[in-house]
């Protein structure tokens, strides 16, 4: 999970959770200690714990989830668990030189979802930190229409609405 996203989610959860009960599990990722330092630098006053050990298993309990950590058979009881793994847009984004957002997503703005490279459109989970099926399908729909309009403009030698408006994630 990106550092800024983790802090944002922890801040949202603090309204529903007791102050000392928010824990960010890093699942033993490489650089977990540096990750914790980044979290603390961004939100020094936010009351949350950071657990750097790997999660060995999860078990459903009556009204909670039991989290078992590596080398520890004592369950940690949590009432709410968010899983937000680090994802990558693939090497093609770097190869094409696409601009990225602060959270590492491909920069592509509504309504056409054209990236910083003309003719390259992006949609769905690779353009937002808030992944959801409705957003993915609607952004895909708009990106497909914009790509079609741009291709028709190129084919029939007129400036498409995509190129006229200048909506490009520069």
DRENTORZA-73969 format. One record per residue: residue number from 1; residue in three letters; x, y, z of N, C-alpha, C, O in turn. Coordinates in steps of 0.05 Angstrom, whole numbers, plus 5000, padded with zeros to 4 digits. Example, Ala and Ser with C-alpha at 12.3 -4.5 7.8 and 13.67 -1.06 7.14 Angstrom:
BEGIN
{1,"ALA",{5264,4886,5156},{5246,4910,5156},{5264,4934,5156},{5285,4934,5169}};
{2,"SER",{5257,4955,5142},{5273,4979,5143},{5258,5001,5157},{5268,5023,5161}};
% end
This chain:
BEGIN
{1,"UNK",{5017,4977,5000},{5000,5000,5000},{5018,5025,5000},{5038,5026,5014}};
{2,"UNK",{5010,5044,4984},{5026,5069,4983},{5024,5082,5011},{5003,5081,5024}};
{3,"UNK",{5044,5096,5019},{5046,5108,5045},{5023,5128,5049},{5009,5128,5070}};
{4,"UNK",{5018,5145,5029},{4997,5166,5032},{4970,5153,5034},{4952,5163,5049}};
{5,"UNK",{4965,5131,5020},{4940,5117,5022},{4936,5105,5049},{4914,5106,5061}};
{6,"UNK",{4956,5093,5060},{4954,5080,5086},{4947,5101,5108},{4930,5096,5125}};
{7,"UNK",{4960,5124,5106},{4954,5145,5126},{4925,5155,5122},{4911,5159,5142}};
{8,"UNK",{4917,5158,5097},{4889,5167,5092},{4869,5147,5103},{4849,5155,5115}};
{9,"UNK",{4873,5121,5098},{4855,5101,5109},{4855,5101,5139},{4834,5098,5152}};
{10,"UNK",{4879,5103,5151},{4880,5103,5180},{4866,5127,5192},{4852,5125,5213}};
{11,"UNK",{4868,5150,5179},{4854,5174,5188},{4824,5170,5187},{4810,5179,5205}};
{12,"UNK",{4814,5158,5165},{4786,5153,5163},{4776,5133,5185},{4755,5137,5196}};
{13,"UNK",{4792,5113,5190},{4784,5093,5210},{4784,5103,5238},{4770,5092,5256}};
{14,"UNK",{4799,5124,5244},{4801,5133,5271},{4775,5143,5282},{4771,5146,5306}};
{15,"UNK",{4755,5149,5264},{4729,5158,5273},{4712,5135,5284},{4694,5139,5300}};
{16,"UNK",{4719,5110,5276},{4703,5087,5284},{4718,5068,5303},{4706,5051,5315}};
{17,"UNK",{4744,5072,5305},{4760,5054,5321},{4771,5068,5346},{4777,5092,5344}};
{18,"UNK",{4774,5054,5368},{4788,5066,5391},{4816,5075,5382},{4828,5062,5365}};
{19,"UNK",{4826,5096,5394},{4851,5108,5386},{4874,5089,5384},{4891,5092,5367}};
{20,"UNK",{4876,5070,5402},{4899,5052,5403},{4895,5026,5387},{4911,5008,5389}};
{21,"UNK",{4873,5025,5372},{4866,4999,5359},{4870,4999,5329},{4862,4980,5316}};
{22,"UNK",{4882,5019,5317},{4888,5019,5289},{4916,5009,5284},{4935,5020,5295}};
{23,"UNK",{4918,4988,5268},{4944,4976,5262},{4947,4974,5232},{4929,4964,5219}};
{24,"UNK",{4970,4982,5222},{4976,4979,5194},{4995,4955,5192},{5017,4956,5203}};
{25,"UNK",{4986,4934,5179},{5002,4910,5175},{5018,4912,5149},{5006,4916,5128}};
{26,"UNK",{5044,4910,5150},{5060,4912,5126},{5065,4884,5113},{5075,4882,5091}};
{27,"UNK",{5059,4863,5127},{5062,4836,5118},{5091,4829,5111},{5097,4814,5093}};
{28,"UNK",{5109,4841,5126},{5138,4835,5123},{5150,4843,5097},{5170,4832,5089}};
{29,"UNK",{5138,4863,5084},{5150,4872,5058},{5178,4883,5062},{5184,4893,5084}};
{30,"UNK",{5194,4880,5042},{5221,4892,5043},{5218,4922,5048},{5202,4935,5037}};
{31,"UNK",{5235,4931,5066},{5235,4960,5072},{5213,4968,5091},{5206,4991,5093}};
{32,"UNK",{5202,4949,5107},{5180,4955,5125},{5188,4976,5146},{5171,4993,5153}};
{33,"UNK",{5213,4975,5155},{5221,4995,5175},{5222,5023,5163},{5214,5043,5176}};
{34,"UNK",{5231,5026,5138},{5231,5052,5125},{5202,5061,5119},{5196,5084,5121}};
{35,"UNK",{5185,5042,5113},{5157,5047,5108},{5144,5059,5133},{5130,5079,5132}};
{36,"UNK",{5150,5047,5156},{5140,5057,5182},{5150,5085,5187},{5134,5103,5196}};
{37,"UNK",{5175,5091,5181},{5186,5118,5185},{5172,5138,5167},{5166,5160,5176}};
{38,"UNK",{5166,5130,5142},{5151,5148,5124},{5123,5153,5135},{5114,5176,5134}};
{39,"UNK",{5110,5132,5145},{5083,5136,5156},{5083,5156,5179},{5067,5174,5181}};
{40,"UNK",{5103,5152,5197},{5105,5170,5221},{5112,5199,5212},{5103,5218,5225}};
{41,"UNK",{5127,5202,5191},{5135,5229,5182},{5110,5243,5171},{5107,5267,5175}};
{42,"UNK",{5093,5229,5157},{5069,5241,5145},{5049,5247,5166},{5036,5268,5165}};
{43,"UNK",{5045,5229,5185},{5024,5233,5205},{5035,5228,5233},{5029,5207,5246}};
{44,"UNK",{5051,5246,5244},{5064,5241,5270},{5044,5240,5293},{5050,5228,5314}};
{45,"UNK",{5021,5252,5290},{5002,5253,5312},{4979,5233,5310},{4962,5231,5327}};
{46,"UNK",{4979,5218,5288},{4958,5198,5284},{4964,5173,5301},{4986,5162,5299}};
{47,"UNK",{4945,5166,5318},{4950,5142,5335},{4945,5116,5321},{4922,5107,5318}};
{48,"UNK",{4967,5104,5311},{4964,5078,5299},{4989,5062,5304},{5011,5073,5309}};
{49,"UNK",{4986,5035,5303},{5009,5018,5306},{5017,5008,5279},{5001,5008,5260}};
{50,"UNK",{5042,4999,5276},{5052,4987,5252},{5063,4960,5259},{5080,4958,5277}};
{51,"UNK",{5054,4939,5245},{5063,4912,5250},{5078,4903,5225},{5067,4900,5204}};
{52,"UNK",{5104,4898,5228},{5121,4892,5206},{5125,4862,5200},{5136,4854,5179}};
{53,"UNK",{5115,4845,5218},{5118,4816,5213},{5099,4806,5192},{5078,4818,5187}};
{54,"UNK",{5106,4784,5180},{5089,4771,5160},{5064,4760,5173},{5065,4750,5196}};
{55,"UNK",{5042,4761,5159},{5017,4748,5168},{5018,4719,5159},{5022,4713,5135}};
{56,"UNK",{5015,4701,5178},{5016,4673,5171},{4988,4662,5164},{4986,4644,5147}};
{57,"UNK",{4967,4673,5177},{4940,4664,5169},{4919,4682,5182},{4925,4697,5201}};
{58,"UNK",{4895,4681,5170},{4872,4696,5180},{4850,4676,5187},{4847,4657,5172}};
{59,"UNK",{4836,4681,5208},{4813,4663,5215},{4789,4681,5222},{4792,4701,5236}};
{60,"UNK",{4766,4673,5213},{4742,4687,5219},{4733,4680,5247},{4732,4656,5254}};
{61,"UNK",{4727,4700,5263},{4716,4696,5289},{4686,4705,5289},{4677,4714,5268}};
{62,"UNK",{4673,4704,5311},{4644,4710,5311},{4639,4739,5302},{4622,4744,5285}};
{63,"UNK",{4653,4758,5314},{4649,4786,5306},{4675,4801,5299},{4676,4825,5301}};
{64,"UNK",{4695,4785,5292},{4721,4797,5286},{4737,4779,5268},{4727,4758,5259}};
{65,"UNK",{4761,4786,5263},{4780,4769,5248},{4804,4765,5265},{4814,4784,5278}};
{66,"UNK",{4814,4741,5266},{4839,4735,5281},{4862,4735,5261},{4862,4721,5241}};
{67,"UNK",{4882,4752,5267},{4906,4754,5250},{4928,4740,5265},{4935,4747,5288}};
{68,"UNK",{4940,4720,5252},{4963,4706,5264},{4988,4715,5249},{4989,4716,5225}};
{69,"UNK",{5008,4723,5265},{5033,4733,5254},{5054,4711,5254},{5053,4693,5270}};
{70,"UNK",{5074,4714,5237},{5096,4695,5236},{5109,4693,5263},{5113,4713,5277}};
{71,"UNK",{5116,4669,5271},{5130,4663,5296},{5113,4670,5321},{5125,4675,5342}};
{72,"UNK",{5087,4672,5318},{5070,4679,5341},{5042,4666,5337},{5028,4674,5319}};
{73,"UNK",{5035,4647,5354},{5009,4634,5351},{4987,4648,5367},{4965,4637,5369}};
{74,"UNK",{4993,4671,5379},{4973,4686,5393},{4958,4703,5373},{4970,4720,5360}};
{75,"UNK",{4932,4700,5371},{4917,4715,5351},{4914,4745,5359},{4910,4751,5382}};
{76,"UNK",{4916,4762,5339},{4910,4791,5343},{4881,4794,5333},{4875,4788,5310}};
{77,"UNK",{4864,4804,5350},{4836,4807,5342},{4832,4834,5329},{4838,4855,5341}};
{78,"UNK",{4821,4834,5305},{4815,4859,5291},{4786,4859,5282},{4775,4838,5275}};
{79,"UNK",{4773,4882,5283},{4745,4884,5275},{4741,4891,5246},{4720,4886,5235}};
{80,"UNK",{4762,4902,5234},{4760,4911,5207},{4788,4908,5194},{4808,4917,5205}};
{81,"UNK",{4788,4896,5170},{4814,4891,5157},{4812,4900,5128},{4794,4892,5114}};
{82,"UNK",{4830,4917,5120},{4831,4926,5092},{4856,4914,5079},{4878,4915,5091}};
{83,"UNK",{4852,4903,5055},{4874,4892,5040},{4878,4909,5016},{4860,4911,4999}};
{84,"UNK",{4901,4922,5014},{4906,4940,4991},{4935,4936,4983},{4953,4951,4990}};
{85,"UNK",{4940,4915,4967},{4968,4908,4960},{4980,4929,4941},{4965,4942,4926}};
{86,"UNK",{5006,4931,4941},{5019,4947,4921},{5014,4935,4894},{5017,4911,4890}};
{87,"UNK",{5007,4952,4875},{5003,4942,4848},{5021,4958,4829},{5031,4979,4836}};
{88,"UNK",{5024,4947,4806},{5041,4960,4786},{5026,4962,4760},{5010,4944,4753}};
{89,"UNK",{5030,4984,4746},{5017,4987,4720},{5032,4972,4698},{5023,4973,4675}};
{90,"UNK",{5053,4959,4705},{5068,4945,4685},{5091,4961,4674},{5091,4986,4675}};
{91,"UNK",{5110,4948,4662},{5133,4962,4651},{5126,4979,4627},{5141,4997,4620}};
{92,"UNK",{5104,4973,4614},{5096,4989,4590},{5093,5018,4597},{5099,5036,4581}};
{93,"UNK",{5083,5024,4621},{5079,5052,4629},{5105,5067,4630},{5107,5090,4622}};
{94,"UNK",{5126,5054,4641},{5152,5066,4642},{5165,5068,4614},{5177,5088,4606}};
{95,"UNK",{5161,5047,4598},{5172,5046,4571},{5161,5068,4553},{5175,5079,4537}};
{96,"UNK",{5135,5074,4557},{5122,5095,4541},{5127,5123,4552},{5120,5142,4539}};
{97,"UNK",{5138,5124,4576},{5144,5150,4588},{5119,5164,4598},{5117,5189,4597}};
{98,"UNK",{5099,5149,4607},{5074,5161,4616},{5078,5175,4643},{5092,5165,4660}};
{99,"UNK",{5065,5198,4645},{5066,5213,4671},{5051,5196,4692},{5032,5182,4686}};
{100,"UNK",{5060,5199,4717},{5048,5184,4739},{5038,5204,4760},{5048,5227,4762}};
{101,"UNK",{5019,5195,4776},{5009,5212,4798},{5027,5208,4822},{5046,5192,4821}};
{102,"UNK",{5022,5223,4843},{5038,5220,4868},{5037,5192,4880},{5055,5184,4893}};
{103,"UNK",{5015,5178,4875},{5012,5151,4886},{5022,5130,4867},{5018,5106,4872}};
{104,"UNK",{5034,5138,4844},{5045,5118,4826},{5026,5109,4804},{5034,5093,4787}};
{105,"UNK",{5002,5119,4804},{4983,5111,4783},{4989,5126,4757},{5003,5146,4757}};
{106,"UNK",{4979,5115,4735},{4982,5129,4710},{4964,5154,4710},{4940,5152,4717}};
{107,"UNK",{4975,5177,4702},{4959,5201,4701},{4942,5201,4676},{4953,5201,4654}};
{108,"UNK",{4916,5201,4680},{4897,5202,4657},{4871,5214,4668},{4858,5203,4685}};
{109,"UNK",{4864,5238,4658},{4842,5253,4669},{4815,5249,4654},{4814,5243,4631}};
{110,"UNK",{4794,5252,4670},{4767,5252,4660},{4763,5276,4642},{4775,5296,4649}};
{111,"UNK",{4749,5277,4620},{4731,5256,4612},{4742,5236,4591},{4728,5216,4585}};
{112,"UNK",{4766,5241,4581},{4775,5223,4559},{4796,5203,4568},{4801,5184,4553}};
{113,"UNK",{4808,5206,4591},{4828,5188,4602},{4852,5184,4583},{4863,5162,4581}};
{114,"UNK",{4859,5205,4569},{4883,5204,4553},{4907,5209,4571},{4906,5226,4589}};
{115,"UNK",{4928,5194,4567},{4952,5198,4584},{4968,5221,4573},{4959,5237,4556}};
{116,"UNK",{4992,5224,4583},{5010,5246,4574},{5021,5241,4546},{5033,5258,4534}};
{117,"UNK",{5016,5217,4535},{5024,5210,4508},{5000,5208,4490},{4981,5193,4495}};
{118,"UNK",{5000,5224,4469},{4977,5224,4451},{4972,5196,4440},{4991,5183,4431}};
{119,"UNK",{4947,5188,4440},{4939,5162,4429},{4941,5140,4450},{4934,5117,4444}};
{120,"UNK",{4950,5146,4474},{4951,5125,4495},{4931,5133,4516},{4932,5155,4528}};
{121,"UNK",{4912,5115,4521},{4891,5120,4540},{4893,5099,4563},{4902,5077,4558}};
{122,"UNK",{4885,5107,4586},{4886,5089,4609},{4860,5090,4625},{4847,5111,4626}};
{123,"UNK",{4852,5068,4636},{4827,5068,4651},{4828,5046,4673},{4846,5029,4673}};
{124,"UNK",{4810,5047,4691},{4808,5027,4712},{4826,5031,4735},{4833,5053,4743}};
{125,"UNK",{4835,5008,4746},{4851,5009,4771},{4878,5022,4768},{4890,5031,4788}};
{126,"UNK",{4889,5024,4743},{4916,5035,4740},{4916,5065,4742},{4938,5077,4742}};
{127,"UNK",{4892,5078,4743},{4892,5108,4743},{4882,5119,4770},{4880,5143,4773}};
{128,"UNK",{4875,5102,4789},{4864,5112,4814},{4873,5095,4838},{4877,5071,4835}};
{129,"UNK",{4874,5108,4861},{4880,5094,4885},{4854,5082,4896},{4855,5064,4913}};
{130,"UNK",{4831,5091,4887},{4805,5081,4896},{4794,5062,4876},{4779,5070,4858}};
{131,"UNK",{4801,5037,4879},{4793,5017,4859},{4765,5007,4864},{4757,4999,4886}};
{132,"UNK",{4749,5009,4843},{4721,4999,4844},{4712,4991,4817},{4721,5002,4797}};
{133,"UNK",{4694,4972,4816},{4684,4962,4790},{4669,4984,4775},{4673,4987,4751}};
{134,"UNK",{4651,5000,4788},{4637,5020,4772},{4656,5041,4760},{4652,5049,4737}};
{135,"UNK",{4677,5049,4775},{4696,5068,4763},{4712,5056,4741},{4716,5068,4720}};
{136,"UNK",{4720,5031,4744},{4736,5017,4723},{4720,5015,4698},{4730,5020,4676}};
{137,"UNK",{4694,5007,4700},{4678,5003,4676},{4671,5030,4663},{4672,5032,4638}};
{138,"UNK",{4665,5050,4678},{4658,5076,4666},{4682,5090,4654},{4680,5101,4632}};
{139,"UNK",{4705,5089,4667},{4729,5101,4655},{4738,5086,4630},{4747,5098,4611}};
{140,"UNK",{4734,5060,4630},{4740,5044,4607},{4722,5051,4583},{4731,5052,4560}};
{141,"UNK",{4697,5055,4589},{4677,5063,4569},{4685,5090,4556},{4686,5092,4532}};
{142,"UNK",{4691,5110,4573},{4698,5136,4563},{4725,5136,4548},{4728,5149,4527}};
{143,"UNK",{4744,5120,4558},{4770,5119,4544},{4767,5105,4517},{4780,5114,4498}};
{144,"UNK",{4749,5085,4515},{4745,5072,4489},{4732,5091,4469},{4740,5091,4446}};
{145,"UNK",{4713,5106,4478},{4700,5126,4460},{4720,5147,4451},{4721,5154,4427}};
{146,"UNK",{4736,5156,4469},{4756,5177,4463},{4777,5166,4443},{4785,5180,4424}};
{147,"UNK",{4785,5141,4447},{4805,5129,4428},{4792,5126,4401},{4806,5132,4380}};
{148,"UNK",{4767,5118,4400},{4754,5115,4374},{4751,5143,4360},{4756,5145,4336}};
{149,"UNK",{4744,5163,4375},{4742,5190,4364},{4769,5200,4353},{4770,5212,4331}};
{150,"UNK",{4789,5195,4368},{4816,5204,4359},{4825,5189,4334},{4836,5200,4316}};
{151,"UNK",{4820,5162,4333},{4827,5147,4310},{4811,5156,4285},{4823,5158,4263}};
{152,"UNK",{4785,5162,4288},{4769,5172,4266},{4780,5199,4256},{4782,5204,4232}};
{153,"UNK",{4788,5216,4275},{4799,5242,4268},{4825,5239,4252},{4829,5253,4232}};
{154,"UNK",{4841,5220,4260},{4866,5215,4245},{4860,5203,4218},{4873,5211,4198}};
{155,"UNK",{4842,5185,4216},{4835,5171,4191},{4823,5191,4171},{4830,5191,4148}};
{156,"UNK",{4804,5207,4181},{4790,5225,4162},{4801,5254,4163},{4789,5272,4152}};
{157,"UNK",{4824,5257,4175},{4839,5282,4175},{4823,5306,4185},{4821,5327,4172}};
{158,"UNK",{4812,5303,4209},{4800,5325,4223},{4808,5324,4252},{4816,5303,4262}};
{159,"UNK",{4806,5346,4266},{4814,5347,4294},{4791,5337,4311},{4770,5348,4311}};
{160,"UNK",{4797,5315,4325},{4776,5303,4342},{4771,5320,4367},{4787,5337,4374}};
{161,"UNK",{4748,5314,4380},{4741,5329,4404},{4762,5324,4426},{4767,5341,4443}};
{162,"UNK",{4775,5301,4425},{4796,5294,4444},{4820,5314,4441},{4830,5324,4461}};
{163,"UNK",{4828,5318,4416},{4850,5336,4411},{4842,5366,4414},{4859,5382,4422}};
{164,"UNK",{4817,5373,4408},{4808,5400,4410},{4808,5410,4438},{4816,5433,4444}};
{165,"UNK",{4800,5394,4456},{4796,5402,4484},{4823,5403,4499},{4825,5417,4519}};
{166,"UNK",{4842,5389,4490},{4868,5389,4504},{4868,5374,4530},{4886,5377,4547}};
{167,"UNK",{4848,5357,4534},{4847,5341,4559},{4868,5319,4557},{4863,5297,4546}};
{168,"UNK",{4891,5325,4567},{4913,5306,4568},{4928,5309,4594},{4932,5332,4604}};
{169,"UNK",{4935,5288,4606},{4948,5288,4632},{4978,5296,4629},{4995,5279,4633}};
{170,"UNK",{4983,5321,4622},{5010,5331,4619},{5022,5339,4646},{5045,5348,4647}};
% end
